[in-house]
Amino acid sequence: MTDTASADGGGGGADGGASNGADAGTDADGGRFSRLRHPEVERRLVHVTGALAPASYLLGVFTWRQLGLVLLGGSMLAALLEAGRLSGRLDLAIYDRLTREYEQDNVAAYALYVVSFTVVVLLFQPRVAIPAVLALAIADPVSGLLGSGELRDVKQGYVLLATFGIATGIASFFVPALAAVLGGLATALADGVKPTVRGYVLDDNLTIPPAAAVAMTLGLELVGRLPALV
């Protein structure tokens, strides 16, 4: 009887272990998906959707002028939404997911994102504007995840290096090497350093595309004067 009971107990232990293992696997899978629903990750995913703007031009959905007009309309809509949010007249549930605590009394990052896209597309040629906005849409969210969403005056060196590498790699498909490197440096600087003006932190959503575009334009000018680098 003892042996039988032990065998049965062992079988029950095995079944229990299998059941616990399955439950643990389910919990682990749930944990993975729950991490994807974390507000910080959601913000980064929304960030990446900005790549659809230059993609629409590259795929021939919009002409460059049409894309500029679409973004201009988006900027106007963002301005209206922010006016409503900051005045307290508009309270959308999505604000709780896509805005941070420090943005409650300031213009939110999503609005600055759209405005910076619009300015760069309207003022710069496509070969410069496209990698500049992609630097914000792709390099910046990777940088944010690597830095764990920390608010720091200057980001860690490895994060800056990753941002530089991604931005430079993207730009190399559109501009010569010198311009790409300058664009990558400008992106890393704008992303990694958070200057404060009269108590207001200049968000990298606003500064990355213009900084990268200006740097790449400078690079193109230098390349024009140094034909051997073309």
SEKEKE-503523 format. One line per 2 residues: their letters; for each residue x, y, z of N, C-alpha, C. Coordinates in nm, 3 decimals, decimal comma. Example, Ala and Ser with C-alpha at 12.3 -4.5 7.8 and 13.67 -1.06 7.14 Angstrom:
as> 1,319 -0,569 0,780 1,230 -0,450 0,780 1,320 -0,330 0,780; 1,285 -0,225 0,708 1,367 -0,106 0,714 1,290 0,003 0,787
! end
This chain:
mt> 0,083 -0,120 0,000 0,000 0,000 0,000 0,086 0,125 0,000; 0,195 0,118 0,075 0,281 0,235 0,082 0,342 0,266 -0,053
dt> 0,385 0,157 -0,120 0,446 0,178 -0,251 0,347 0,234 -0,349; 0,221 0,183 -0,344 0,118 0,231 -0,436 0,088 0,378 -0,409
as> 0,075 0,408 -0,282 0,046 0,548 -0,246 0,157 0,640 -0,291; 0,283 0,592 -0,274 0,396 0,674 -0,315 0,396 0,695 -0,464
ad> 0,361 0,587 -0,537 0,357 0,600 -0,683 0,251 0,698 -0,725; 0,132 0,682 -0,659 0,024 0,775 -0,694 0,062 0,917 -0,661
gg> 0,126 0,931 -0,542 0,167 1,066 -0,501 0,266 1,123 -0,598; 0,359 1,035 -0,643 0,458 1,083 -0,739 0,393 1,126 -0,867
gg> 0,288 1,043 -0,909 0,220 1,079 -1,032 0,149 1,212 -1,017; 0,086 1,227 -0,897 0,017 1,354 -0,874 0,114 1,468 -0,874
ga> 0,235 1,445 -0,817 0,336 1,550 -0,815 0,380 1,585 -0,955; 0,392 1,482 -1,041 0,432 1,508 -1,179 0,327 1,588 -1,250
dg> 0,197 1,545 -1,229 0,088 1,618 -1,293 0,081 1,760 -1,242; 0,101 1,773 -1,109 0,098 1,907 -1,050 0,210 1,992 -1,104
ga> 0,330 1,926 -1,120 0,443 2,001 -1,174 0,418 2,045 -1,315; 0,355 1,953 -1,394 0,325 1,991 -1,534 0,226 2,104 -1,539
sn> 0,123 2,093 -1,448 0,021 2,198 -1,444 0,081 2,331 -1,404; 0,168 2,326 -1,300 0,233 2,449 -1,255 0,321 2,508 -1,363
ga> 0,390 2,416 -1,438 0,476 2,463 -1,546 0,395 2,531 -1,654; 0,277 2,471 -1,686 0,191 2,531 -1,789 0,141 2,667 -1,744
da> 0,102 2,672 -1,612 0,054 2,800 -1,559 0,165 2,904 -1,563; 0,287 2,860 -1,530 0,400 2,952 -1,530 0,427 3,003 -1,671
gt> 0,413 2,909 -1,770 0,433 2,949 -1,908 0,330 3,051 -1,952; 0,202 3,026 -1,906 0,095 3,121 -1,940 0,123 3,257 -1,879
da> 0,167 3,253 -1,748 0,198 3,379 -1,681 0,312 3,451 -1,751; 0,411 3,372 -1,797 0,526 3,434 -1,864 0,482 3,499 -1,993
dg> 0,394 3,427 -2,069 0,344 3,485 -2,194 0,263 3,610 -2,166; 0,179 3,600 -2,059 0,101 3,718 -2,022 0,191 3,833 -1,985
gr> 0,304 3,800 -1,916 0,399 3,903 -1,877 0,460 3,970 -1,998; 0,491 3,890 -2,100 0,551 3,947 -2,220 0,454 4,044 -2,286
fs> 0,327 4,000 -2,298 0,230 4,087 -2,364 0,198 4,209 -2,278; 0,199 4,190 -2,145 0,169 4,304 -2,057 0,276 4,410 -2,069
rl> 0,402 4,365 -2,090 0,511 4,462 -2,107 0,488 4,546 -2,233; 0,431 4,482 -2,337 0,403 4,556 -2,460 0,294 4,660 -2,439
rh> 0,210 4,638 -2,335 0,102 4,733 -2,308 0,145 4,841 -2,211; 0,270 4,840 -2,169 0,321 4,943 -2,078 0,317 5,077 -2,151
pe> 0,271 5,185 -2,083 0,260 5,316 -2,150 0,387 5,361 -2,219; 0,503 5,334 -2,159 0,628 5,378 -2,219 0,653 5,308 -2,352
ve> 0,623 5,177 -2,357 0,639 5,103 -2,483 0,536 5,149 -2,585; 0,414 5,175 -2,539 0,310 5,222 -2,630 0,350 5,355 -2,694
rr> 0,411 5,442 -2,614 0,457 5,570 -2,670 0,561 5,547 -2,778; 0,652 5,452 -2,755 0,757 5,424 -2,854 0,698 5,366 -2,981
lv> 0,596 5,281 -2,966 0,532 5,223 -3,084 0,461 5,330 -3,166; 0,395 5,423 -3,097 0,331 5,534 -3,167 0,436 5,617 -3,239
hv> 0,551 5,636 -3,173 0,664 5,708 -3,230 0,701 5,650 -3,367; 0,714 5,518 -3,372 0,758 5,450 -3,494 0,659 5,469 -3,609
tg> 0,531 5,487 -3,577 0,433 5,505 -3,684 0,459 5,631 -3,765; 0,540 5,722 -3,710 0,575 5,843 -3,784 0,651 5,811 -3,912
al> 0,713 5,692 -3,918 0,786 5,652 -4,038 0,692 5,636 -4,158; 0,561 5,625 -4,130 0,465 5,613 -4,239 0,459 5,740 -4,324
ap> 0,492 5,854 -4,265 0,488 5,981 -4,339 0,588 5,980 -4,455; 0,719 5,962 -4,429 0,812 5,956 -4,542 0,787 5,835 -4,631
as> 0,739 5,724 -4,572 0,710 5,605 -4,653 0,602 5,634 -4,756; 0,504 5,716 -4,719 0,396 5,748 -4,812 0,449 5,824 -4,934
yl> 0,553 5,904 -4,913 0,615 5,975 -5,026 0,701 5,880 -5,109; 0,781 5,798 -5,043 0,869 5,706 -5,113 0,791 5,603 -5,194
lg> 0,671 5,568 -5,147 0,588 5,470 -5,217 0,495 5,534 -5,320; 0,503 5,667 -5,332 0,424 5,737 -5,432 0,280 5,764 -5,393
vf> 0,246 5,747 -5,266 0,110 5,775 -5,221 0,084 5,926 -5,226; 0,182 6,006 -5,181 0,172 6,151 -5,186 0,293 6,209 -5,259
tw> 0,272 6,324 -5,324 0,387 6,401 -5,371 0,447 6,470 -5,249; 0,565 6,528 -5,264 0,628 6,596 -5,151 0,543 6,713 -5,103
rq> 0,485 6,786 -5,196 0,399 6,899 -5,161 0,273 6,851 -5,087; 0,214 6,743 -5,137 0,094 6,690 -5,072 0,125 6,641 -4,930
lg> 0,240 6,578 -4,913 0,279 6,532 -4,780 0,293 6,650 -4,685; 0,353 6,759 -4,735 0,366 6,878 -4,653 0,231 6,933 -4,611
lv> 0,134 6,932 -4,701 0,000 6,982 -4,669 -0,070 6,892 -4,568; -0,052 6,760 -4,584 -0,112 6,666 -4,488 -0,055 6,688 -4,349
ll> 0,077 6,704 -4,341 0,140 6,728 -4,212 0,100 6,863 -4,153; 0,083 6,962 -4,240 0,038 7,093 -4,193 -0,100 7,082 -4,130
gg> -0,186 7,005 -4,194 -0,319 6,980 -4,138 -0,309 6,906 -4,005; -0,217 6,810 -3,997 -0,195 6,737 -3,873 -0,146 6,828 -3,760
sm> -0,061 6,923 -3,795 -0,011 7,018 -3,695 -0,123 7,107 -3,642; -0,210 7,148 -3,732 -0,324 7,232 -3,690 -0,417 7,153 -3,598
la> -0,439 7,025 -3,632 -0,524 6,941 -3,547 -0,460 6,920 -3,411; -0,329 6,895 -3,410 -0,259 6,877 -3,283 -0,266 7,002 -3,197
al> -0,257 7,119 -3,261 -0,266 7,245 -3,188 -0,404 7,260 -3,123; -0,509 7,223 -3,195 -0,644 7,232 -3,140 -0,663 7,135 -3,024
le> -0,611 7,012 -3,040 -0,622 6,913 -2,933 -0,548 6,958 -2,808; -0,429 7,015 -2,827 -0,352 7,061 -2,713 -0,418 7,181 -2,645
ag> -0,476 7,270 -2,726 -0,546 7,384 -2,668 -0,661 7,336 -2,581; -0,733 7,234 -2,630 -0,843 7,179 -2,552 -0,795 7,108 -2,427
rl> -0,685 7,032 -2,438 -0,633 6,958 -2,323 -0,580 7,052 -2,215; -0,499 7,150 -2,255 -0,437 7,240 -2,158 -0,539 7,333 -2,093
sg> -0,648 7,361 -2,163 -0,752 7,446 -2,105 -0,847 7,368 -2,016; -0,837 7,235 -2,022 -0,925 7,152 -1,942 -1,059 7,125 -2,006
rl> -1,079 7,173 -2,128 -1,207 7,154 -2,197 -1,215 7,021 -2,271; -1,101 6,957 -2,288 -1,098 6,831 -2,361 -1,020 6,729 -2,278
dl> -1,085 6,619 -2,248 -1,022 6,515 -2,166 -1,044 6,381 -2,233; -0,946 6,336 -2,310 -0,955 6,208 -2,381 -0,877 6,102 -2,305
ai> -0,928 5,981 -2,304 -0,863 5,872 -2,231 -0,722 5,845 -2,282; -0,703 5,865 -2,412 -0,572 5,836 -2,472 -0,463 5,926 -2,416
yd> -0,501 6,044 -2,365 -0,403 6,133 -2,305 -0,333 6,067 -2,186; -0,409 5,986 -2,111 -0,352 5,920 -1,994 -0,245 5,820 -2,033
rl> -0,254 5,764 -2,155 -0,160 5,663 -2,199 -0,039 5,724 -2,270; -0,061 5,833 -2,342 0,043 5,884 -2,431 0,108 6,014 -2,385
tr> 0,072 6,063 -2,268 0,140 6,181 -2,215 0,201 6,147 -2,080; 0,312 6,212 -2,050 0,380 6,188 -1,922 0,334 6,292 -1,820
ey> 0,370 6,267 -1,696 0,323 6,353 -1,588 0,371 6,497 -1,606; 0,498 6,513 -1,649 0,552 6,648 -1,662 0,491 6,725 -1,780
eq> 0,414 6,656 -1,864 0,351 6,723 -1,979 0,211 6,774 -1,947; 0,166 6,752 -1,824 0,028 6,789 -1,790 0,003 6,938 -1,809
dn> 0,103 7,020 -1,782 0,086 7,165 -1,793 0,170 7,225 -1,906; 0,224 7,138 -1,991 0,305 7,183 -2,105 0,256 7,117 -2,232
va> 0,297 7,172 -2,345 0,261 7,111 -2,473 0,317 6,970 -2,478; 0,233 6,872 -2,512 0,273 6,732 -2,510 0,368 6,699 -2,625
ay> 0,444 6,592 -2,603 0,547 6,551 -2,700 0,488 6,515 -2,836; 0,367 6,457 -2,838 0,310 6,417 -2,967 0,286 6,537 -3,058
al> 0,246 6,651 -2,998 0,221 6,771 -3,077 0,353 6,828 -3,130; 0,457 6,828 -3,045 0,588 6,875 -3,089 0,642 6,786 -3,200
yv> 0,613 6,659 -3,191 0,655 6,559 -3,291 0,599 6,596 -3,428; 0,468 6,620 -3,431 0,402 6,652 -3,558 0,452 6,785 -3,613
vs> 0,468 6,882 -3,526 0,515 7,015 -3,570 0,656 7,007 -3,628; 0,746 6,934 -3,562 0,883 6,926 -3,612 0,888 6,852 -3,745
ft> 0,807 6,748 -3,761 0,796 6,680 -3,890 0,754 6,780 -3,998; 0,653 6,857 -3,966 0,595 6,950 -4,064 0,696 7,056 -4,106
vv> 0,763 7,115 -4,009 0,861 7,220 -4,039 0,971 7,168 -4,131; 1,023 7,051 -4,099 1,134 6,996 -4,177 1,089 6,960 -4,319
vl> 0,972 6,900 -4,332 0,923 6,863 -4,465 0,895 6,987 -4,549; 0,847 7,094 -4,488 0,817 7,216 -4,562 0,941 7,296 -4,600
lf> 1,047 7,285 -4,520 1,163 7,371 -4,541 1,282 7,303 -4,609; 1,287 7,170 -4,607 1,405 7,102 -4,659 1,370 7,008 -4,775
qp> 1,468 6,981 -4,858 1,449 6,890 -4,969 1,434 6,747 -4,916; 1,368 6,659 -4,995 1,340 6,523 -4,947 1,462 6,445 -4,902
rv> 1,575 6,454 -4,974 1,691 6,373 -4,938 1,746 6,407 -4,801; 1,714 6,527 -4,752 1,755 6,568 -4,618 1,642 6,548 -4,517
ai> 1,521 6,586 -4,557 1,408 6,580 -4,464 1,371 6,437 -4,427; 1,378 6,345 -4,523 1,337 6,207 -4,494 1,424 6,143 -4,386
pa> 1,558 6,143 -4,400 1,637 6,084 -4,291 1,626 6,162 -4,160; 1,597 6,292 -4,169 1,583 6,372 -4,046 1,460 6,329 -3,967
vl> 1,348 6,308 -4,035 1,227 6,266 -3,963 1,235 6,119 -3,922; 1,305 6,037 -4,003 1,322 5,897 -3,964 1,412 5,884 -3,841
al> 1,503 5,979 -3,825 1,587 5,979 -3,704 1,500 5,992 -3,580; 1,396 6,074 -3,589 1,305 6,090 -3,476 1,212 5,969 -3,463
ai> 1,164 5,918 -3,576 1,067 5,809 -3,573 1,129 5,676 -3,531; 1,257 5,654 -3,563 1,319 5,524 -3,538 1,431 5,530 -3,434
ad> 1,528 5,619 -3,455 1,642 5,624 -3,363 1,600 5,668 -3,223; 1,512 5,765 -3,213 1,473 5,817 -3,082 1,400 5,714 -2,996
pv> 1,301 5,639 -3,048 1,237 5,540 -2,962 1,331 5,429 -2,917; 1,425 5,389 -3,004 1,525 5,289 -2,961 1,608 5,345 -2,847
sg> 1,647 5,471 -2,860 1,724 5,538 -2,754 1,644 5,542 -2,624; 1,516 5,571 -2,635 1,431 5,579 -2,517 1,420 5,445 -2,445
ll> 1,406 5,338 -2,522 1,396 5,206 -2,460 1,528 5,164 -2,397; 1,639 5,196 -2,463 1,770 5,163 -2,406 1,795 5,238 -2,276
gs> 1,744 5,360 -2,271 1,762 5,441 -2,150 1,654 5,419 -2,047; 1,565 5,321 -2,073 1,458 5,284 -1,979 1,365 5,400 -1,946
ge> 1,353 5,495 -2,038 1,262 5,607 -2,015 1,307 5,702 -1,908; 1,434 5,696 -1,868 1,482 5,783 -1,762 1,493 5,927 -1,810
lr> 1,462 6,020 -1,720 1,478 6,161 -1,750 1,613 6,206 -1,697; 1,708 6,231 -1,787 1,843 6,269 -1,746 1,884 6,391 -1,827
dv> 1,971 6,474 -1,768 2,022 6,590 -1,841 2,105 6,544 -1,962; 2,183 6,438 -1,944 2,262 6,381 -2,053 2,249 6,229 -2,046
kq> 2,217 6,166 -2,158 2,199 6,021 -2,160 2,334 5,949 -2,152; 2,326 5,819 -2,119 2,446 5,738 -2,107 2,518 5,728 -2,241
gy> 2,650 5,705 -2,234 2,732 5,699 -2,355 2,689 5,594 -2,453; 2,653 5,474 -2,405 2,615 5,368 -2,498 2,483 5,400 -2,569
vl> 2,395 5,475 -2,501 2,269 5,515 -2,564 2,296 5,618 -2,675; 2,384 5,713 -2,646 2,421 5,812 -2,746 2,485 5,745 -2,868
la> 2,570 5,646 -2,842 2,636 5,575 -2,951 2,535 5,499 -3,037; 2,437 5,436 -2,973 2,334 5,364 -3,047 2,251 5,460 -3,132
tf> 2,215 5,573 -3,074 2,138 5,674 -3,147 2,216 5,724 -3,268; 2,343 5,754 -3,247 2,429 5,799 -3,356 2,437 5,694 -3,467
gi> 2,458 5,568 -3,429 2,473 5,462 -3,528 2,347 5,443 -3,611; 2,231 5,442 -3,546 2,105 5,421 -3,618 2,076 5,538 -3,710
at> 2,089 5,661 -3,659 2,060 5,780 -3,739 2,156 5,792 -3,858; 2,284 5,763 -3,835 2,382 5,770 -3,943 2,354 5,662 -4,048
gi> 2,319 5,543 -4,001 2,287 5,435 -4,094 2,168 5,469 -4,182; 2,064 5,527 -4,124 1,947 5,567 -4,202 1,984 5,675 -4,304
as> 2,059 5,775 -4,257 2,094 5,887 -4,345 2,184 5,844 -4,461; 2,263 5,740 -4,440 2,357 5,695 -4,544 2,287 5,647 -4,670
ff> 2,159 5,615 -4,660 2,083 5,574 -4,777 2,039 5,694 -4,861; 2,052 5,815 -4,805 1,999 5,933 -4,873 2,105 6,038 -4,906
vp> 2,208 6,046 -4,825 2,309 6,151 -4,843 2,449 6,090 -4,835; 2,551 6,162 -4,886 2,690 6,113 -4,876 2,734 6,092 -4,731
al> 2,844 6,020 -4,715 2,891 5,978 -4,583 2,910 6,094 -4,486; 2,975 6,202 -4,533 3,001 6,314 -4,443 2,871 6,374 -4,391
aa> 2,775 6,394 -4,478 2,646 6,449 -4,437 2,573 6,353 -4,343; 2,584 6,223 -4,370 2,519 6,123 -4,284 2,578 6,125 -4,144
vl> 2,710 6,134 -4,135 2,776 6,137 -4,003 2,737 6,262 -3,926; 2,735 6,377 -3,996 2,695 6,501 -3,928 2,550 6,493 -3,881
gg> 2,464 6,433 -3,964 2,325 6,415 -3,923 2,312 6,324 -3,802; 2,393 6,217 -3,800 2,392 6,126 -3,686 2,440 6,193 -3,559
la> 2,544 6,274 -3,571 2,595 6,347 -3,455 2,491 6,446 -3,401; 2,427 6,517 -3,493 2,325 6,614 -3,451 2,208 6,544 -3,383
ta> 2,170 6,427 -3,435 2,060 6,350 -3,375 2,097 6,306 -3,234; 2,218 6,251 -3,219 2,262 6,204 -3,087 2,269 6,319 -2,987
la> 2,316 6,434 -3,032 2,326 6,550 -2,944 2,188 6,600 -2,902; 2,097 6,612 -3,001 1,963 6,661 -2,970 1,886 6,563 -2,883
dg> 1,911 6,434 -2,903 1,843 6,332 -2,825 1,902 6,316 -2,686; 2,034 6,329 -2,677 2,102 6,298 -2,552 2,115 6,410 -2,454
vk> 2,106 6,534 -2,501 2,123 6,650 -2,413 1,991 6,726 -2,406; 1,944 6,754 -2,285 1,815 6,820 -2,266 1,835 6,961 -2,209
pt> 1,854 7,059 -2,296 1,871 7,196 -2,245 1,740 7,251 -2,189; 1,752 7,338 -2,093 1,634 7,399 -2,032 1,636 7,549 -2,059
vr> 1,527 7,601 -2,112 1,515 7,743 -2,142 1,402 7,802 -2,058; 1,439 7,888 -1,963 1,341 7,951 -1,873 1,252 7,849 -1,804
gy> 1,315 7,741 -1,760 1,242 7,639 -1,687 1,170 7,536 -1,774; 1,178 7,553 -1,905 1,111 7,459 -1,996 1,215 7,373 -2,066
vl> 1,200 7,241 -2,054 1,293 7,148 -2,117 1,260 7,136 -2,265; 1,361 7,160 -2,350 1,341 7,147 -2,494 1,332 6,999 -2,530
dd> 1,216 6,956 -2,566 1,190 6,815 -2,595 1,258 6,774 -2,725; 1,317 6,654 -2,726 1,386 6,609 -2,847 1,290 6,582 -2,963
nl> 1,161 6,567 -2,934 1,064 6,555 -3,042 1,060 6,681 -3,128; 1,093 6,792 -3,066 1,096 6,919 -3,138 1,231 6,945 -3,202
ti> 1,339 6,901 -3,138 1,473 6,942 -3,182 1,543 6,845 -3,277; 1,512 6,715 -3,271 1,587 6,619 -3,351 1,576 6,643 -3,502
pp> 1,456 6,649 -3,560 1,449 6,666 -3,707 1,516 6,794 -3,757; 1,489 6,912 -3,698 1,557 7,032 -3,748 1,709 7,025 -3,732
aa> 1,756 6,974 -3,619 1,901 6,965 -3,597 1,965 6,872 -3,699; 1,905 6,757 -3,723 1,959 6,661 -3,819 1,954 6,718 -3,961
av> 1,845 6,786 -3,996 1,831 6,842 -4,130 1,934 6,951 -4,156; 1,954 7,039 -4,060 2,053 7,147 -4,075 2,193 7,087 -4,088
am> 2,224 6,987 -4,004 2,357 6,926 -4,007 2,383 6,857 -4,141; 2,283 6,787 -4,193 2,300 6,719 -4,322 2,311 6,817 -4,437
tl> 2,237 6,928 -4,429 2,248 7,031 -4,531 2,388 7,090 -4,531; 2,442 7,113 -4,412 2,580 7,161 -4,400 2,675 7,059 -4,461
gl> 2,651 6,932 -4,434 2,735 6,827 -4,489 2,732 6,825 -4,640; 2,614 6,844 -4,698 2,602 6,848 -4,844 2,677 6,967 -4,902
el> 2,674 7,079 -4,831 2,749 7,197 -4,876 2,899 7,168 -4,874; 2,945 7,103 -4,768 3,087 7,070 -4,758 3,128 6,970 -4,865
vg> 3,041 6,873 -4,891 3,071 6,773 -4,994 3,081 6,840 -5,131; 2,996 6,941 -5,152 2,999 7,014 -5,279 3,130 7,085 -5,299
rl> 3,194 7,126 -5,189 3,321 7,196 -5,197 3,438 7,098 -5,193; 3,408 6,972 -5,158 3,512 6,869 -5,153 3,468 6,752 -5,240
pa> 3,475 6,765 -5,371 3,423 6,664 -5,464 3,478 6,524 -5,439; 3,598 6,512 -5,384 3,657 6,380 -5,362 3,577 6,298 -5,261
lv> 3,493 6,366 -5,179 3,417 6,294 -5,079 3,282 6,249 -5,131; 3,246 6,286 -5,253 3,115 6,249 -5,308 3,111 6,100 -5,334
! end
